[in-house]
Amino acid sequence: MTENAPRVITIPPKPELTNRNAVKRQLRVAAYCRVSTDDEEQLTSYEAQRNYYTDKIMTNPEWTMAGLFADEGITGTSAQKRPEFLRMIRKCRQKKIDMILTKSISRFARNTVDSLHYIRALKELGIAVVFEEQNINTLDSESEMLITMLSAFAQSESENMSANVSWGKRQAMREGRVSAVSRNLFAYKKDDDGMLVIVPEQAEIVRQIYRQFLAGASVRMIKDNLESCKIPNAKGETKWTISSIQYILGNEKYCGDVLMQKTFRTDCISRKVLRNTGQLPMYFIQNDHEGIVDRETFDAVQVELARRKAARSPSKNSSTGLTSYTSKYALSERLVCGECGTLYRRCTWAKNGNKRVVWRCVSRLDFGTKYCHDSPTLDEQSLQRSILAAVNASMSGKAALIDDITDAMRYELIPSRDSGLSLGEIERQIKEQEREFHELFSRMQDNSDLMSHAGDFQRITDKLAALKEEQAHHMECDKKDAAAMWRLRSATDILAENSGEIAKWDESMIRQLVDTVKVLSANKLKIYLHGGIEIEQDMLQ
């Protein structure tokens, strides 16, 4: 306690602030308006809203204009895609706005979370949002519950609208009435009727890409070749990407078909796009437009893509445990260890300034003798001479070899079907089952009828599932058959074109003729040609 008693000093109020006749500062009022689409009729509505709010604010003596903010043709389900809305919020946080006028909650936001987030943020700043249609001022204490309900209704309206649009698009896909997307589609453009038409000079580049890939070139090699030749891509640039070439190789549009609904949006709020891996039906339209490559070549490329992906060798240095596909050397994907089944890898040894190229088992390189104990190291030149000797030996009986490969081709292409039904018969049965389902459903009067025919519905559903599974199996077999035919015919063509022995090692030719080379020992190889021909060959020094 201090010796002196505490003193209280009164500070008088400022007279000018207690004067009732003092002039009030005008409220800085902004308006937000939005139209859902950017067609001519809606843009007229947008102009009408601008004029309405300008008159309303400027004719009120207690208000002054703080700005008109309007988004044209922008989604109302996400504030992040409405730049004017976000600019208005920034000005509010800068204390440049006191009140916001807007027509309705659905114009302000159709996302309940967004709507409440921004309303509460503005309320903390002391800024009112007035919804004219609902006659709500957000600064009123009882407004939040009503705003929550109305925001939910607005969001529900957007979700219903989105569902209706999605249904319409899927119905159009089901009936084949949707035109294929052509944006950034190399070698195609749309005509006046909206149909895809070929760009001839670019189409030849596509065929070249397919030929090079089937000849064994990697996607990176194709990319380098296109860039070295200064060939422009879909955007007119001479810089190509790996993904753009993979897109050309894997897109069914290049053989004249269209696969609809490869991706889908999870909902109308987040608008996140996911790849359709079976969550929704897809719609495949054959012969939608003129193809650049024939379907046989396209199917062969798809099988080759899958084969290269599966043929990657193990590696402890890769994050996935697998090395990427390489086609610079034909043996990188064909030379296999006879002991552990792992691929061989090309290595360069250097000693005393001398370099020697050898091939070694990847398992031995990465793990020592833990899994593979006796795999030999092979000199590249001896290996190439031995493989060429085996191929040339088969060339001496070229006519017989071609016959063998042709027989193997026929055997390879015998369709494996679980039933005697043709693809056309399966499709007819699917349509018949669907017709029976719709007829049965149309006869239903109420839920009791539905329960009494539950067994019939289950029978039809099971039959449809079995037929569609068999249909998919048929189509997969047809695709593999076409790919096998292309590869085997390619091998026989190379044999037929070479009248004499192959004197020089050719990576591309080896890819076309040789399927696998198995290392049995340091002195013996087993060489498998395309078509199932097997040749045992001693290693040549």
N, C-alpha and C positions, 0 to 999 in steps of 0.2 A: 504494500500500500504506500502511495506517495503522501507527503505531508499536505500538499495543496489539494483542495476539493476540485473535481472535474467541472469544467465550464461547458455549457451547451450554447452554441452560436447558431442562430437561425439565418438561413440564406433566403431572402425573399424571392418570389417568382418573378419572371420577366413579364412586365405588363403587356407587351405586344403579343405574347402567346396566349394570354387569357382573354384577349379581345375577341368577342364573338363576331365582330364585323370584319375580322382580318380576312384577307383574300386567300382562298384555298388554292393550292397548287393543282393544276389539271392532271388527271390520271393519264399516264402514257399507255395507250391501248393499241394492241396489235391484233391482227386477224389472221387465222389460218384456214385455208380452203384447199380442197383436193378433189380431183376427179379420178375415177377408177381406170379409165382407158384414154387413149390418145386419139380417138376418132374425132371427126369434125363436129358431131353433135355434142359430144362431151366437152370439147374445147370451148364451144359456145357457152355451155353451162359454167365453165370455169371463168370466162370473162364476165358473165352475169354476177357471179359471186364476188369478184373483185370490185365491180362497180357498186354492188349493194353495200359491202363493208366500208368502202371509201365514203359513201354518202352517210352511212350511219354514224361513223366516228367523227367526221368533220362537221356534221350538223349538231352535235352534242357539245354545248359550251363547257361542260366539265371534263371533256376528253380532248386529248391531242393524239395525232397519228404517230404510232411507234413503229409502223411497218406492216406491209402485207406480205405474207409468206404463203406460197402456193406450190404444190408439187403436181406436175402434170403427168398422167399416165404411169404413176408409180404405185407399187403395192402398198396397201395399208396394213399388212400383217407384220411388217418389220420396219421399225424406225430407222434402222441402219441404211435402208435403201431410199430414204426420203431426205435429201440434202437440205431442202428449205426448212423442214421441220427441225432438223438438228441445228441449223443456223439460228432459228428462233429460240431454241433452248439455250444456246450459248449467250445470246443477247439478254435472256432472262437472268442468267448467272452473272452477267456483267452489270446487273441492276439498271438496265435500260428499258425495261418493260414492267408495267404494274398490273396489267390485265390482258387476257387473251380471249378473243371472241371466236367461236367456231360453231358451225351449224349443228352438229350432233356428235355423239360419242363415236359413232362409226366413222365419221370423218377425221376425228382426232387420232384414233387407233383401233384396229380390229383385233388386237392382241391384248387379252386381259392383263397379262403380266406387264407389258410395255405401258399400257394405259395407266395402271395404278402406280407404276414406278415413277413416271413423269409427273403425274398429278400430285403425288406425295412430295416429290422433290421441289415442285413449284410452290406447294403449300408451305413448306419449310422456309422458302424465300419470301413468303407473304404475297405471292402472286396468284391471283384468282384466274381460273379457267371457267368461262361461262358457256354452257351448252344451250343454245337458243331453243332447239326443238324440244328438249326435255325440261327446259326452264330450271337448270341446275347451276348453282354457283359453288365451286369446289371449296371455298372458304367457309361455307355453312357447315356446322358441326354434324348435321344429319345426312350429309350428301354422300359420304363414302360408301355406305351399304348400297344405296341406289346406283351409284356409279359402277360398283363391282358387278351388280346384276346386269345392268345395261351393257357393260363391256363384254360380259360373258355371252350375252345374246348377240352382240356384234361379231364376236369371234365365231360363235356357232353358225352365224349366217355365212361368214367367209368359208368355214369348213364345209358347209353344205354346198355352197357354190363350187368350191374346189372339187368336191366329190362328184357333182354333176358334170363338170367339165371333164374330169378324168374318165367318167363312165362314157361320155360321148366320144372321147378320143379312142378308148379301148374298143368301143363298138365299131368305130370307123376302121381300126386296125383289123378287127375280126372279119370285116367285110372286104378288106383290101382296098379301102378308099383313101388311105393316107399316103401322101407323096413322100418319097425318100428325102432325107436331109442332104443338101448339096453344099453347105457351107464348108469351105476348106477341103472339099473332096477333090483330090487331084485327078485330072483327066476327064472330069465330068462337068457339065453345066446344065442349067435348066432352060428349056425352050419356053415359048409363049404360053403353052398349055400346062406348064409346070412339070413336064416329064424330063427325066435325065437323058441327056444326049452326050455322045462321046466327043472329046476334043482330040482330033486325030494325032497331032504331034506329041501330045502328052501321053496318049494311049500307048504309043510305041515304047515310051520310057517305062511304063508299067509292065509291058510284056518283057522288056529287057531285065527288069528287076526280078520278075518271076523266073526267067531263064537262068540268071546268074545264081539265084538262091538254090534252085534245083540242081545246078551244076556243082554245088558245094560251097559257094561263097558265103561268108558270114555277113550279117547285117552291117557290121562296121566296114567290111571291105566294099560292099555295095555303096555305102554312104561316101566313102573316100573316092570311089570311082565317079559318082555323080558330081561331087564337088570339083574334082579335077577336070571334068568335062564342062564345068560352068553351066550345068543344067538347072534351070529355075524350078523351085518347088511350087506348091499351090498358091503361096503368097507372092510369088515372083522373085523370091530371094534365092541366091545360089548356095546358101548355107542350109544343109539338111540335118535332121536329127534322127537318132536311132528310133525314137518312138514313131516318127512319121513314116518311116519305111516299114516298121512292124505293123503299123495301121494298114498300109497298102497290102501287105502280104496276108493279113488276117481278116480283111473286110470282105464280106460276101457280096457287096455291091459290085465288085469287079468281075464277078461271073454272072451278073444279071439278076441276082436275088436280093431280097431285103428282109432282114430280121428286125421286127418291131419290138419295142419295149425292152431294150437291153439295160436301161437304167430307169429308175423311178425316184420320185420325191417322197420322203418319209411322211411329211405333212405340210400344210400350207403355211405354218408359222415359221418353223426353222428352215423350210425349203431345202433341206439337205438332200443331195443326190447320192443314191447308192446304186451299185451294180446289181442287176437282177440275176441272182444265182438260183432262182427257183421260188422266190417269195411270191411272184406274180406270173401269170401266163405270158408266154411270148407268142408272136405271130410271124410265121415264116411265109413269105410270098415268093414263089419261084417264078422266074421269067418276067419280073416286073419291068425290066428295061433291057436294052442291048448290053451284053457283057463284053468286056475287053479281053478276058482270057476265058477259055472253055472251062467247063465245070470239072473236067478230068484233071486239068492242070491245077486248078484251085484246090481240089481235094488232095492232090499230091503234095502241095505246099503245106497244107494243114497237118498232114501226117508227118512230113519232114520237120515241121516246127515242134510237134510233140516228141518226135524221136530225138531231136537235138536236146530238148529240155530233159528228157529221161537219160540221155547218154552222158551227162556231165559227170566227171570223175570226182571222187572224194578228195578233200583237201583240208588239212587242219588249219591252214592259214586263212580260210574264207569264213566269214561270219555265218554263212549258211551251211558250211561243211562241204560245199560243192564248188568246183571251179566252173567258170563260165565256158560256154561252148566256143571252141576255136576251130577255124577251118583253114588256117594258113597252111597247115600240113595235113594231108589226108589221113596219115596214120594216127594223128592225135585222138581220133575218135574210133579207130578201127583196130589198133594193136592192143591185144588183151593178154594178160598174164594167165597162163594155163594152170597155175597153182591156186591163186586166190581170186581170179576173175576180175581184178582191177585193171584199169587202163594203164598203158605205158605213157611216159612223158619224155619229150625231147630235151636233152641236156647237152651243154657244151663244156667239155673238159679242157683246161689249159695247163700245159706243163712245159717249162723251159721255152716259152714263147710259141709253142706249137699248140694248135687247137684241134680237138677231136670231138665230133658230134656223135652222141650215143643215145640210146633209148633205154629207160629204166622203169621198172614197176613203181607206180605212184605210192603204193603201200610201203614198199621198201624205202622210198625216199622220205616219206613222212613219219613212219613208225619203226624203221629199222627192221629187224627180223622178228618182231613181236607177232605179226599175223602172217607174213609171207617169208618163208625161210630160204628157198633155193632159186628164186627167179633170177635168170641171167641178165647181164647187161649186154646189149646188142649194138654193134657198130652200125651207123646209119647206112653207109655205102654198101656193106655186106647185106644188110636187111633189104635194101632196095633192089640189089642185083638178084637176090633170091626170089623176091615177089615177082619181078619182071620175068625171071626164068619160068616160074610156074604159070604165069599168064600166057607167055609165048608158047609154052608147051601145049597149053589148051588151044592156042590159035592154030596149031598144026592140024588139028582135027576140027577146024572151025565149023564146017557144015554140021557135023554131029553135035558140036557144042551148042550151036544155035538151036538145033532141034531139041536138045535137052532143056535149054532155057525156056523154049516155047512150051514144052510139056509141063515144065515147072510153073510157067505162067498160067496155063489152063488149070492146073491143080490148085494154084493159089487163088484163082478167081472163081472156083466152084462155090456158089453161095451156100453158106451154112444157115439153114433156117430151122427153127424148132417145129414149124408146122408147114403144111402144104399150101398155106394161103399166100397169094401174091399181095404186093403192096396195094394195088388197086382194090382187091377184094377186102382187105383190112379197112381201107378208107370207106368203102361202101357200108361195111358192117358198123363202123363208128357212126356214120350218118343215120343209119337205121335205128341204132340204140338211142341216139339223141332225139330222134323223132318220137320214138316210143316213150321216152321220158317226158317230153313236153305234152304229148297227148294225155298221158296218165295224170300229169299235174293239172292240166286244164279241166279235167273231170272232177277234181277235188272240190267239194262244197264247203267243208269246214275242217277243223283239226281232227275230228273223229274219223273222217274219211282218210286223212293223212296217216293216222296211226294204223288203220286197217290195211293200208297198202304199203306199210313200211318195208315188208319183205320184198315186194316188187321193186321198190326204189333201190333197195340194197343190191338186189340181183343185177339191175341195170347198171348201177354205179360200179360194181365189181367187174362186170363184163367190159365196160368202157375203159376202166383202168388197165385191164389185161390187154385189150386191143391196142391202146395207146403205147403201152410198154413194148409190144411186139412191133408196132409201127416204128418206134424209135430204134429198135434193134435192126430192122430192115434197112433204115436209112443209114445207120452207122456202118453196116456191112457193105452197102453200096459205095459209100465214101472210101472205105478201105480197099475195096476191089478196084476202084478207079485209080487210086494212088499206086497200088501194086502193079497194075497194068502199065502205068506210065513209067515206073522205075525199071521194070523188066524189059519193056520195049526199048527204053533208052540204052540199056546194056546190050541188047542184041544189035541195035543200030551201030553202036561203036565197034562191036566185033565185025559186023558186015562191012563197015567202011575201011577197016584196016586189013589190007590184003597181005602184008608181010608181018614181020616181027616188030614189036615195039622196042626201038633201040634206046630211047631216052625216057627217063622217069618223068612222068607228067602227072601232077597232082590232081588235075581235073579228071583225067582219064581213069586214074586209080579210084577216085570217088565213085565214078559211074560203074566200074567193073567189079570192084572188091567190096564185099560187105563187111567181113571180119578177118583178121589175121590173129590166130592164137599161137602163143609161144609155148611149145611143148617142152623144149629144152634149149640149151645153148646151141644145139646142132640141128634142131628140127622145128619146122613151122607147119601149121595147118591153115590153109587159105580157103576161105569160103567166098565164092563168087555170088553175085546177085542171081537168084534163080535156084539156089540150093546146091550148086556144084561145089564139091569139096576136093581139095588137092593137097596132098602131103608133100612137103618140099624140104630137102636138106639145105642147111645154111651154106652159102657160097662165100668163100673168103676173098 
